[in-house]
Amino acid sequence: MKTLLLTAMIALTSAAAFAQGGRPGGPGGPGGRGGPGGGDPLEAITRAIQDPAAMKTSIGLTDAQADTLQKSLADFDAKIRAKDAELQKLAVEQAGVIAKSLADKTGAADAELAAQAEKVSKATTERAALRVQRVLAVKAVLNDDQIAKAVALVKERAAIQERINKAIADGDFATVRELSQQLNPGGGGGRPGGQ
């Protein structure tokens, strides 16, 4: 009985960690919103472009481009959030299947565990495909000069974020506040786009 309880606790803890960002693209994960400069530059641009007024000034985004991008990004963000919710649900289900499989010494639940892992893998791949489509939608709207300016902006913001991370580690919160204002002059907690 203790083994079953321990197994269930481990499985549920794993599911909770997964649901809180331990999945690809979650906060701090690959391509997640753990910082403005990580990962693919075009993905970082799609995050930075959430503030079209700043992008108009920084990279010469036209009103038409800003409108197109806002609509496109909102659509992709909704699809990605829906996929994230699906992944969280699958993680909870997977925790239960893991507990069942670990408790089942006959191996009868192993096929169910493999099937659940396949569901998680499929949903994760679908989420990654949405992220790629999102990046390609941005690329289709921007011209080469705007992409070059945006990449330079993202690199600049990544350098500032690295300085923020160092200041946090050093306990220098005055510097954190100052650098956060450079990243996001309009507020929003120092993260690009107020995210």
MDTraj code that builds the backbone (N, CA, C; nanometers):
import mdtraj as md
import numpy as np

residues = "MET LYS THR LEU LEU LEU THR ALA MET ILE ALA LEU THR SER ALA ALA ALA PHE ALA GLN GLY GLY ARG PRO GLY GLY PRO GLY GLY PRO GLY GLY ARG GLY GLY PRO GLY GLY GLY ASP PRO LEU GLU ALA ILE THR ARG ALA ILE GLN ASP PRO ALA ALA MET LYS THR SER ILE GLY LEU THR ASP ALA GLN ALA ASP THR LEU GLN LYS SER LEU ALA ASP PHE ASP ALA LYS ILE ARG ALA LYS ASP ALA GLU LEU GLN LYS LEU ALA VAL GLU GLN ALA GLY VAL ILE ALA LYS SER LEU ALA ASP LYS THR GLY ALA ALA ASP ALA GLU LEU ALA ALA GLN ALA GLU LYS VAL SER LYS ALA THR THR GLU ARG ALA ALA LEU ARG VAL GLN ARG VAL LEU ALA VAL LYS ALA VAL LEU ASN ASP ASP GLN ILE ALA LYS ALA VAL ALA LEU VAL LYS GLU ARG ALA ALA ILE GLN GLU ARG ILE ASN LYS ALA ILE ALA ASP GLY ASP PHE ALA THR VAL ARG GLU LEU SER GLN GLN LEU ASN PRO GLY GLY GLY GLY GLY ARG PRO GLY GLY GLN".split()
xyz = np.array([
    [0.0824, -0.1202, 0.0000],
    [0.0000, 0.0000, 0.0000],
    [0.0863, 0.1259, 0.0000],
    [0.1962, 0.1226, 0.0804],
    [0.2849, 0.2384, 0.0851],
    [0.3497, 0.2606, -0.0509],
    [0.3850, 0.1521, -0.1180],
    [0.4477, 0.1635, -0.2491],
    [0.3523, 0.2274, -0.3489],
    [0.2273, 0.1853, -0.3457],
    [0.1272, 0.2417, -0.4366],
    [0.1072, 0.3904, -0.4082],
    [0.1001, 0.4277, -0.2820],
    [0.0828, 0.5677, -0.2444],
    [0.2032, 0.6504, -0.2883],
    [0.3239, 0.5994, -0.2650],
    [0.4455, 0.6695, -0.3060],
    [0.4508, 0.6847, -0.4576],
    [0.4157, 0.5805, -0.5285],
    [0.4143, 0.5838, -0.6743],
    [0.3166, 0.6896, -0.7254],
    [0.1986, 0.6916, -0.6674],
    [0.0978, 0.7903, -0.7093],
    [0.1452, 0.9317, -0.6794],
    [0.2096, 0.9520, -0.5638],
    [0.2600, 1.0851, -0.5293],
    [0.3674, 1.1302, -0.6284],
    [0.4589, 1.0398, -0.6636],
    [0.5647, 1.0736, -0.7595],
    [0.5038, 1.1079, -0.8947],
    [0.4096, 1.0274, -0.9376],
    [0.3462, 1.0514, -1.0676],
    [0.2719, 1.1844, -1.0696],
    [0.1982, 1.2144, -0.9636],
    [0.1243, 1.3401, -0.9599],
    [0.2173, 1.4601, -0.9493],
    [0.3271, 1.4458, -0.8767],
    [0.4263, 1.5533, -0.8697],
    [0.4867, 1.5778, -1.0067],
    [0.5160, 1.4714, -1.0793],
    [0.5690, 1.4850, -1.2148],
    [0.4693, 1.5561, -1.3053],
    [0.3425, 1.5216, -1.2924],
    [0.2400, 1.5858, -1.3748],
    [0.2283, 1.7333, -1.3404],
    [0.2368, 1.7662, -1.2121],
    [0.2279, 1.9063, -1.1720],
    [0.3465, 1.9850, -1.2268],
    [0.4665, 1.9265, -1.2192],
    [0.5848, 1.9948, -1.2727],
    [0.5709, 2.0142, -1.4231],
    [0.5216, 1.9127, -1.4912],
    [0.5010, 1.9221, -1.6350],
    [0.4017, 2.0335, -1.6668],
    [0.2933, 2.0384, -1.5933],
    [0.1888, 2.1368, -1.6190],
    [0.2337, 2.2789, -1.5870],
    [0.3333, 2.2935, -1.5002],
    [0.3799, 2.4262, -1.4618],
    [0.4924, 2.4758, -1.5497],
    [0.5238, 2.4069, -1.6563],
    [0.6228, 2.4618, -1.7467],
    [0.7310, 2.3644, -1.7823],
    [0.7221, 2.2411, -1.7419],
    [0.8237, 2.1446, -1.7757],
    [0.8020, 2.0846, -1.9131],
    [0.7225, 2.1471, -1.9952],
    [0.6974, 2.0985, -2.1293],
    [0.7700, 2.1887, -2.2279],
    [0.7989, 2.1394, -2.3461],
    [0.8618, 2.2247, -2.4445],
    [0.7769, 2.3476, -2.4695],
    [0.8434, 2.4636, -2.4664],
    [0.7734, 2.5871, -2.4942],
    [0.7077, 2.6498, -2.3737],
    [0.7111, 2.5821, -2.2598],
    [0.6585, 2.6405, -2.1384],
    [0.7511, 2.7492, -2.0880],
    [0.7106, 2.8229, -1.9882],
    [0.7953, 2.9285, -1.9372],
    [0.9317, 2.8747, -1.8993],
    [1.0328, 2.9297, -1.9591],
    [1.1686, 2.8874, -1.9317],
    [1.2116, 2.7683, -2.0136],
    [1.1202, 2.7024, -2.0832],
    [1.1558, 2.5879, -2.1650],
    [1.1979, 2.6334, -2.3024],
    [1.2355, 2.5403, -2.3880],
    [1.2781, 2.5770, -2.5225],
    [1.1716, 2.6587, -2.5937],
    [1.2083, 2.7785, -2.6332],
    [1.1144, 2.8645, -2.7036],
    [1.0076, 2.9237, -2.6156],
    [1.0184, 2.9002, -2.4864],
    [0.9198, 2.9545, -2.3944],
    [0.9442, 3.1018, -2.3710],
    [0.8755, 3.1572, -2.2764],
    [0.8877, 3.3003, -2.2517],
    [0.9798, 3.3260, -2.1337],
    [1.0875, 3.2480, -2.1259],
    [1.1809, 3.2630, -2.0164],
    [1.2727, 3.3812, -2.0332],
    [1.2707, 3.4492, -2.1440],
    [1.3551, 3.5651, -2.1656],
    [1.3414, 3.6111, -2.3085],
    [1.3829, 3.7325, -2.3391],
    [1.3573, 3.7867, -2.4705],
    [1.4522, 3.7396, -2.5779],
    [1.5638, 3.6785, -2.5427],
    [1.6628, 3.6521, -2.6449],
    [1.6890, 3.5064, -2.6706],
    [1.6240, 3.4178, -2.5970],
    [1.6549, 3.2772, -2.6119],
    [1.5947, 3.2179, -2.7371],
    [1.6591, 3.1143, -2.7884],
    [1.6037, 3.0387, -2.8990],
    [1.6163, 3.1075, -3.0328],
    [1.5275, 3.0714, -3.1208],
    [1.5236, 3.1186, -3.2581],
    [1.4994, 3.2692, -3.2645],
    [1.5837, 3.3436, -3.3376],
    [1.5634, 3.4886, -3.3452],
    [1.4256, 3.5285, -3.3971],
    [1.3716, 3.4563, -3.4949],
    [1.2386, 3.4920, -3.5441],
    [1.1311, 3.4668, -3.4391],
    [1.1486, 3.3635, -3.3567],
    [1.0535, 3.3403, -3.2468],
    [1.0637, 3.4550, -3.1472],
    [1.1855, 3.4988, -3.1184],
    [1.2036, 3.6129, -3.0276],
    [1.1409, 3.7385, -3.0872],
    [1.1501, 3.7532, -3.2182],
    [1.0882, 3.8679, -3.2847],
    [0.9372, 3.8624, -3.2668],
    [0.8780, 3.7454, -3.2795],
    [0.7332, 3.7365, -3.2643],
    [0.6911, 3.7765, -3.1235],
    [0.7766, 3.7482, -3.0238],
    [0.7449, 3.7928, -2.8876],
    [0.7623, 3.9437, -2.8773],
    [0.8725, 3.9960, -2.9321],
    [0.9003, 4.1396, -2.9227],
    [0.7967, 4.2215, -2.9980],
    [0.7431, 4.1653, -3.1050],
    [0.6524, 4.2403, -3.1913],
    [0.5141, 4.2571, -3.1290],
    [0.4942, 4.1993, -3.0115],
    [0.3672, 4.2163, -2.9416],
    [0.3418, 4.3633, -2.9091],
    [0.4467, 4.4455, -2.9158],
    [0.4327, 4.5897, -2.8925],
    [0.4532, 4.6603, -3.0265],
    [0.3476, 4.6702, -3.1091],
    [0.3644, 4.7238, -3.2435],
    [0.4132, 4.8680, -3.2471],
    [0.3775, 4.9484, -3.1466],
    [0.4247, 5.0873, -3.1459],
    [0.5767, 5.0916, -3.1387],
    [0.6341, 5.0084, -3.0526],
    [0.7801, 5.0028, -3.0416],
    [0.8408, 4.9473, -3.1702],
    [0.7750, 4.8499, -3.2288],
    [0.8279, 4.7895, -3.3517],
    [0.8210, 4.8872, -3.4685],
    [0.7176, 4.9697, -3.4723],
    [0.7075, 5.0687, -3.5796],
    [0.8292, 5.1593, -3.5778],
    [0.8661, 5.2026, -3.4594],
    [0.9816, 5.2907, -3.4449],
    [1.1118, 5.2148, -3.4672],
    [1.1235, 5.0978, -3.4084],
    [1.2495, 5.0240, -3.4092],
    [1.2841, 4.9624, -3.5437],
    [1.1854, 4.9053, -3.6116],
    [1.2170, 4.8345, -3.7368],
    [1.1416, 4.8887, -3.8573],
    [1.0628, 4.9934, -3.8381],
    [0.9911, 5.0522, -3.9509],
    [0.8684, 4.9746, -3.9915],
    [0.8000, 4.9172, -3.8949],
    [0.6779, 4.8423, -3.9214],
    [0.5679, 4.9389, -3.9638],
    [0.4992, 4.9080, -4.0735],
    [0.3890, 4.9923, -4.1192],
    [0.2623, 4.9586, -4.0401],
    [0.1622, 5.0468, -4.0475],
    [0.0346, 5.0202, -3.9802],
    [-0.0287, 4.8917, -4.0331],
    [-0.0235, 4.8727, -4.1642],
    [-0.0824, 4.7524, -4.2244],
    [-0.0098, 4.6272, -4.1753],
    [0.1233, 4.6335, -4.1689],
    [0.1994, 4.5185, -4.1189],
    [0.1641, 4.4908, -3.9726],
    [0.1562, 4.5972, -3.8935],
    [0.1238, 4.5805, -3.7512],
    [-0.0133, 4.5161, -3.7345],
    [-0.1120, 4.5614, -3.8119],
    [-0.2463, 4.5029, -3.8040],
    [-0.2449, 4.3558, -3.8428],
    [-0.1778, 4.3256, -3.9540],
    [-0.1690, 4.1867, -4.0008],
    [-0.1034, 4.0985, -3.8956],
    [0.0072, 4.1475, -3.8402],
    [0.0799, 4.0682, -3.7413],
    [-0.0008, 4.0501, -3.6137],
    [-0.0653, 4.1549, -3.5676],
    [-0.1437, 4.1420, -3.4448],
    [-0.2532, 4.0375, -3.4598],
    [-0.3227, 4.0395, -3.5720],
    [-0.4300, 3.9420, -3.5943],
    [-0.3729, 3.8008, -3.6052],
    [-0.2661, 3.7861, -3.6817],
    [-0.2053, 3.6550, -3.7019],
    [-0.1498, 3.5991, -3.5713],
    [-0.0776, 3.6833, -3.4974],
    [-0.0176, 3.6369, -3.3727],
    [-0.1239, 3.6030, -3.2691],
    [-0.2317, 3.6806, -3.2646],
    [-0.3403, 3.6509, -3.1705],
    [-0.4012, 3.5146, -3.2025],
    [-0.4174, 3.4849, -3.3302],
    [-0.4728, 3.3560, -3.3717],
    [-0.3798, 3.2415, -3.3304],
    [-0.2513, 3.2583, -3.3605],
    [-0.1557, 3.1529, -3.3237],
    [-0.1451, 3.1385, -3.1721],
    [-0.1453, 3.2506, -3.0997],
    [-0.1366, 3.2435, -2.9539],
    [-0.2554, 3.1672, -2.8956],
    [-0.3745, 3.1897, -2.9502],
    [-0.4926, 3.1175, -2.9022],
    [-0.4779, 2.9668, -2.9288],
    [-0.4280, 2.9328, -3.0462],
    [-0.4085, 2.7908, -3.0788],
    [-0.3022, 2.7282, -2.9889],
    [-0.1961, 2.8025, -2.9609],
    [-0.0887, 2.7505, -2.8755],
    [-0.1385, 2.7347, -2.7317],
    [-0.2163, 2.8314, -2.6822],
    [-0.2726, 2.8188, -2.5472],
    [-0.3641, 2.6967, -2.5383],
    [-0.4423, 2.6727, -2.6422],
    [-0.5303, 2.5552, -2.6430],
    [-0.4476, 2.4268, -2.6412],
    [-0.3389, 2.4263, -2.7156],
    [-0.2518, 2.3087, -2.7173],
    [-0.1840, 2.2908, -2.5821],
    [-0.1457, 2.4010, -2.5173],
    [-0.0873, 2.3931, -2.3832],
    [-0.1864, 2.3329, -2.2843],
    [-0.3128, 2.3735, -2.2940],
    [-0.4161, 2.3184, -2.2054],
    [-0.4312, 2.1684, -2.2302],
    [-0.4275, 2.1305, -2.3573],
    [-0.4358, 1.9878, -2.3906],
    [-0.3171, 1.9127, -2.3315],
    [-0.1978, 1.9701, -2.3426],
    [-0.0782, 1.9054, -2.2881],
    [-0.0863, 1.8922, -2.1359],
    [-0.1402, 1.9924, -2.0702],
    [-0.1561, 1.9837, -1.9246],
    [-0.2521, 1.8717, -1.8868],
    [-0.3608, 1.8613, -1.9608],
    [-0.4587, 1.7543, -1.9354],
    [-0.3938, 1.6176, -1.9593],
    [-0.3188, 1.6078, -2.0681],
    [-0.2514, 1.4812, -2.0986],
    [-0.1482, 1.4461, -1.9916],
    [-0.0815, 1.5466, -1.9348],
    [0.0168, 1.5219, -1.8300],
    [-0.0488, 1.4627, -1.7055],
    [-0.1645, 1.5158, -1.6705],
    [-0.2366, 1.4628, -1.5547],
    [-0.2802, 1.3190, -1.5827],
    [-0.3330, 1.2963, -1.7030],
    [-0.3739, 1.1607, -1.7403],
    [-0.2538, 1.0670, -1.7382],
    [-0.1401, 1.1164, -1.7897],
    [-0.0194, 1.0338, -1.7958],
    [0.0276, 0.9973, -1.6557],
    [0.0162, 1.0894, -1.5618],
    [0.0559, 1.0602, -1.4240],
    [-0.0252, 0.9430, -1.3688],
    [-0.1537, 0.9431, -1.3972],
    [-0.2380, 0.8328, -1.3525],
    [-0.1995, 0.7010, -1.4178],
    [-0.1691, 0.7069, -1.5465],
    [-0.1296, 0.5855, -1.6182],
    [0.0058, 0.5357, -1.5678],
    [0.0967, 0.6284, -1.5376],
    [0.2277, 0.5896, -1.4826],
    [0.2081, 0.5196, -1.3488],
    [0.1255, 0.5778, -1.2633],
    [0.0991, 0.5162, -1.1325],
    [0.0397, 0.3771, -1.1502],
    [-0.0535, 0.3667, -1.2427],
    [-0.1178, 0.2368, -1.2687],
    [-0.0151, 0.1359, -1.3195],
    [0.0711, 0.1789, -1.4108],
    [0.1717, 0.0900, -1.4682],
    [0.2738, 0.0458, -1.3640],
    [0.3150, 0.1392, -1.2790],
    [0.4131, 0.1046, -1.1759],
    [0.3556, 0.0081, -1.0733],
    [0.2277, 0.0228, -1.0448],
    [0.1631, -0.0645, -0.9470],
    [0.1296, -0.2013, -1.0049],
    [0.1213, -0.2099, -1.1376],
    [0.0826, -0.3342, -1.2048],
    [0.2065, -0.4172, -1.2362],
    [0.2314, -0.5187, -1.1561],
    [0.3496, -0.6036, -1.1751],
    [0.3333, -0.7023, -1.2907],
    [0.2121, -0.7145, -1.3461],
    [0.1896, -0.8092, -1.4555],
    [0.2281, -0.7496, -1.5905],
    [0.2404, -0.6189, -1.5976],
    [0.2741, -0.5541, -1.7245],
    [0.1542, -0.5249, -1.8114],
    [0.0342, -0.5512, -1.7600],
    [-0.0871, -0.5307, -1.8391],
    [-0.1097, -0.3835, -1.8723],
    [-0.0633, -0.2923, -1.7891],
    [-0.0870, -0.1497, -1.8109],
    [0.0217, -0.0845, -1.8967],
    [0.1227, -0.1601, -1.9343],
    [0.2345, -0.1028, -2.0103],
    [0.1917, -0.0520, -2.1472],
    [0.1017, -0.1229, -2.2133],
    [0.0538, -0.0788, -2.3445],
    [-0.0222, 0.0528, -2.3318],
    [-0.0989, 0.0667, -2.2243],
    [-0.1711, 0.1916, -2.2002],
    [-0.0726, 0.3067, -2.1779],
    [0.0362, 0.2777, -2.1074],
    [0.1389, 0.3794, -2.0832],
    [0.2041, 0.4223, -2.2145],
    [0.2352, 0.3269, -2.2997],
    [0.2946, 0.3590, -2.4299],
    [0.1976, 0.4413, -2.5149],
    [0.0702, 0.4059, -2.5123],
    [-0.0305, 0.4808, -2.5889],
    [-0.0428, 0.6235, -2.5366],
    [-0.0383, 0.6401, -2.4044],
    [-0.0470, 0.7745, -2.3468],
    [0.0760, 0.8568, -2.3843],
    [0.1924, 0.7948, -2.3824],
    [0.3141, 0.8656, -2.4221],
    [0.3055, 0.9099, -2.5680],
    [0.2446, 0.8284, -2.6501],
    [0.2255, 0.8634, -2.7914],
    [0.1340, 0.9846, -2.8054],
    [0.0284, 0.9907, -2.7246],
    [-0.0615, 1.1070, -2.7272],
    [0.0130, 1.2348, -2.6885],
    [0.0942, 1.2252, -2.5840],
    [0.1717, 1.3414, -2.5386],
    [0.2701, 1.3838, -2.6472],
    [0.3359, 1.2867, -2.7071],
    [0.4329, 1.3161, -2.8135],
    [0.3654, 1.3844, -2.9321],
    [0.2502, 1.3353, -2.9709],
    [0.1769, 1.3939, -3.0841],
    [0.1362, 1.5384, -3.0540],
    [0.0832, 1.5624, -2.9351],
    [0.0408, 1.6983, -2.8983],
    [0.1612, 1.7924, -2.8890],
    [0.2731, 1.7425, -2.8396],
    [0.3951, 1.8238, -2.8308],
    [0.4448, 1.8607, -2.9702],
    [0.4411, 1.7659, -3.0615],
    [0.4815, 1.7922, -3.2001],
    [0.3876, 1.8929, -3.2655],
    [0.2586, 1.8794, -3.2408],
    [0.1619, 1.9746, -3.2960],
    [0.1864, 2.1148, -3.2421],
    [0.2229, 2.1263, -3.1148],
    [0.2526, 2.2568, -3.0561],
    [0.3772, 2.3167, -3.1211],
    [0.4782, 2.2350, -3.1398],
    [0.6008, 2.2830, -3.2049],
    [0.5711, 2.3304, -3.3468],
    [0.4850, 2.2594, -3.4170],
    [0.4480, 2.2989, -3.5535],
    [0.3758, 2.4340, -3.5530],
    [0.2911, 2.4575, -3.4545],
    [0.2235, 2.5875, -3.4432],
    [0.3249, 2.7003, -3.4216],
    [0.4256, 2.6752, -3.3411],
    [0.5294, 2.7768, -3.3172],
    [0.6042, 2.8080, -3.4461],
    [0.6350, 2.7042, -3.5230],
    [0.7041, 2.7253, -3.6509],
    [0.6151, 2.8056, -3.7449],
    [0.4881, 2.7700, -3.7537],
    [0.3948, 2.8430, -3.8394],
    [0.3836, 2.9890, -3.7961],
    [0.3874, 3.0120, -3.6665],
    [0.3805, 3.1487, -3.6127],
    [0.5021, 3.2299, -3.6591],
    [0.6190, 3.1705, -3.6490],
    [0.7418, 3.2378, -3.6931],
    [0.7362, 3.2657, -3.8430],
    [0.6908, 3.1688, -3.9201],
    [0.6832, 3.1864, -4.0653],
    [0.5811, 3.2943, -4.1028],
    [0.4758, 3.3082, -4.0231],
    [0.3769, 3.4143, -4.0491],
    [0.4411, 3.5517, -4.0311],
    [0.5264, 3.5661, -3.9313],
    [0.5976, 3.6929, -3.9115],
    [0.6934, 3.7164, -4.0269],
    [0.7667, 3.6129, -4.0619],
    [0.8651, 3.6237, -4.1705],
    [0.7980, 3.6662, -4.3013],
    [0.6777, 3.6185, -4.3259],
    [0.6064, 3.6506, -4.4500],
    [0.5644, 3.7973, -4.4563],
    [0.5478, 3.8624, -4.3417],
    [0.5005, 4.0009, -4.3382],
    [0.6173, 4.1003, -4.3432],
    [0.7298, 4.0655, -4.2802],
    [0.8428, 4.1576, -4.2726],
    [0.9304, 4.1475, -4.3972],
    [0.9929, 4.2606, -4.4335],
    [1.0898, 4.2557, -4.5428],
    [1.2285, 4.2255, -4.4846],
    [1.3268, 4.2040, -4.5707],
    [1.4601, 4.1638, -4.5251],
    [1.5230, 4.2665, -4.4315],
    [1.5057, 4.3951, -4.4635],
    [1.5621, 4.5012, -4.3797],
    [1.4980, 4.5002, -4.2408],
    [1.3666, 4.4826, -4.2362],
    [1.2973, 4.4787, -4.1074],
    [1.3409, 4.3573, -4.0255],
    [1.3592, 4.2432, -4.0910],
    [1.4050, 4.1240, -4.0197],
    [1.5442, 4.1476, -3.9619],
    [1.6337, 4.2081, -4.0411],
    [1.7694, 4.2360, -3.9929],
    [1.7653, 4.3302, -3.8721],
    [1.6817, 4.4349, -3.8795],
    [1.6689, 4.5288, -3.7671],
    [1.6093, 4.4582, -3.6450],
    [1.5115, 4.3730, -3.6684],
    [1.4473, 4.3023, -3.5574],
    [1.5443, 4.2061, -3.4905],
    [1.6248, 4.1362, -3.5702],
    [1.7241, 4.0441, -3.5141],
    [1.8238, 4.1222, -3.4286],
    [1.8685, 4.2386, -3.4784],
    [1.9614, 4.3219, -3.4010],
    [1.8954, 4.3673, -3.2705],
    [1.7681, 4.4053, -3.2772],
    [1.6955, 4.4478, -3.1582],
    [1.6848, 4.3337, -3.0571],
    [1.6537, 4.2146, -3.1061],
    [1.6414, 4.0985, -3.0178],
    [1.7754, 4.0696, -2.9504],
    [1.8847, 4.0789, -3.0262],
    [2.0167, 4.0553, -2.9670],
    [2.0478, 4.1594, -2.8593],
    [2.0121, 4.2829, -2.8862],
    [2.0326, 4.3903, -2.7883],
    [1.9524, 4.3624, -2.6618],
    [1.8262, 4.3220, -2.6799],
    [1.7405, 4.2919, -2.5650],
    [1.7909, 4.1699, -2.4890],
    [1.8452, 4.0719, -2.5603],
    [1.9001, 3.9531, -2.4947],
    [2.0198, 3.9916, -2.4074],
    [2.1035, 4.0832, -2.4566],
    [2.2185, 4.1283, -2.3780],
    [2.1717, 4.1994, -2.2508],
    [2.0680, 4.2803, -2.2640],
    [2.0127, 4.3479, -2.1461],
    [1.9566, 4.2444, -2.0486],
    [1.8876, 4.1450, -2.1012],
    [1.8305, 4.0413, -2.0144],
    [1.9409, 3.9654, -1.9412],
    [2.0518, 3.9389, -2.0077],
    [2.1643, 3.8717, -1.9414],
    [2.2171, 3.9578, -1.8268],
    [2.2231, 4.0893, -1.8498],
    [2.2681, 4.1804, -1.7436],
    [2.1677, 4.1811, -1.6279],
    [2.0383, 4.1729, -1.6598],
    [1.9358, 4.1651, -1.5547],
    [1.9553, 4.0378, -1.4734],
    [1.9743, 3.9259, -1.5417],
    [1.9930, 3.7983, -1.4722],
    [2.1132, 3.8039, -1.3783],
    [2.2229, 3.8653, -1.4247],
    [2.3423, 3.8785, -1.3409],
    [2.3126, 3.9683, -1.2213],
    [2.2426, 4.0798, -1.2449],
    [2.2080, 4.1708, -1.1355],
    [2.1194, 4.1013, -1.0324],
    [2.0271, 4.0182, -1.0784],
    [1.9420, 3.9422, -0.9865],
    [2.0281, 3.8491, -0.9029],
    [2.1176, 3.7777, -0.9690],
    [2.2064, 3.6852, -0.8975],
    [2.2931, 3.7587, -0.7955],
    [2.3325, 3.8816, -0.8289],
    [2.4162, 3.9621, -0.7391],
    [2.3349, 4.0357, -0.6332],
    [2.2021, 4.0309, -0.6439],
    [2.1167, 4.1009, -0.5488],
    [2.1115, 4.2520, -0.5723],
    [2.1478, 4.2948, -0.6915],
    [2.1513, 4.4378, -0.7265],
    [2.0178, 4.4772, -0.7917],
    [1.9174, 4.5004, -0.7079],
    [1.7836, 4.5218, -0.7598],
    [1.7624, 4.6615, -0.8173],
    [1.8466, 4.7553, -0.7804],
    [1.8394, 4.8877, -0.8433],
    [1.8767, 4.8755, -0.9910],
    [1.9798, 4.7972, -1.0189],
    [2.0194, 4.7741, -1.1583],
    [1.9116, 4.6962, -1.2322],
    [1.8497, 4.6009, -1.1638],
    [1.7409, 4.5241, -1.2251],
    [1.6297, 4.6183, -1.2694],
    [1.5900, 4.7103, -1.1815],
    [1.4833, 4.8060, -1.2162],
    [1.5248, 4.8929, -1.3344],
    [1.6474, 4.9431, -1.3308],
    [1.6957, 5.0304, -1.4387],
    [1.6983, 4.9571, -1.5727],
    [1.7531, 4.8363, -1.5727],
    [1.7619, 4.7594, -1.6977],
    [1.6244, 4.7150, -1.7448],
    [1.5354, 4.6847, -1.6512],
    [1.3998, 4.6451, -1.6888],
    [1.3286, 4.7578, -1.7608],
    [1.3547, 4.8807, -1.7195],
    [1.2970, 4.9958, -1.7881],
    [1.3505, 5.0074, -1.9305],
    [1.4760, 4.9699, -1.9512],
    [1.5312, 4.9713, -2.0871],
    [1.4628, 4.8677, -2.1748],
    [1.4330, 4.7516, -2.1162],
    [1.3648, 4.6462, -2.1926],
    [1.2215, 4.6843, -2.2229],
    [1.1568, 4.7503, -2.1277],
    [1.0145, 4.7778, -2.1409],
    [0.9828, 4.9145, -2.0821],
    [1.0138, 5.0214, -2.1556],
    [0.9942, 5.1569, -2.1040],
    [0.8511, 5.1862, -2.0592],
    [0.7524, 5.1175, -2.1161],
    [0.6125, 5.1463, -2.0830],
    [0.5612, 5.0714, -1.9627],
    [0.6438, 4.9930, -1.8970],
    [0.5986, 4.9154, -1.7806],
    [0.5848, 4.7701, -1.8171],
    [0.5009, 4.6966, -1.7434],
    [0.4769, 4.5561, -1.7714],
    [0.5719, 4.4643, -1.6986],
    [0.6413, 4.5139, -1.5954],
    [0.7199, 4.4245, -1.5129],
    [0.8553, 4.3906, -1.5699],
    [0.9009, 4.4616, -1.6714],
    [1.0356, 4.4382, -1.7206],
    [1.0464, 4.3259, -1.8210],
    [0.9356, 4.2700, -1.8631],
    [0.9412, 4.1639, -1.9630],
    [0.8861, 4.2192, -2.0928],
    [0.9419, 4.1772, -2.2056],
    [0.8939, 4.2276, -2.3335],
    [0.7446, 4.2064, -2.3474],
    [0.6767, 4.3096, -2.3892],
    [0.5334, 4.2981, -2.4128],
    [0.4523, 4.2847, -2.2860],
    [0.5186, 4.3014, -2.1689],
    [0.4470, 4.2901, -2.0428],
    [0.4063, 4.1490, -2.0083],
    [0.4738, 4.0493, -2.0688],
    [0.4351, 3.9096, -2.0488],
    [0.5001, 3.8517, -1.9257],
])
top = md.Topology()
chain = top.add_chain()
for i, resn in enumerate(residues, 1):
    res = top.add_residue(resn, chain, resSeq=i)
    for name in ("N", "CA", "C"):
        top.add_atom(name, md.element.get_by_symbol(name[0]), res)
traj = md.Trajectory(xyz[None], top)
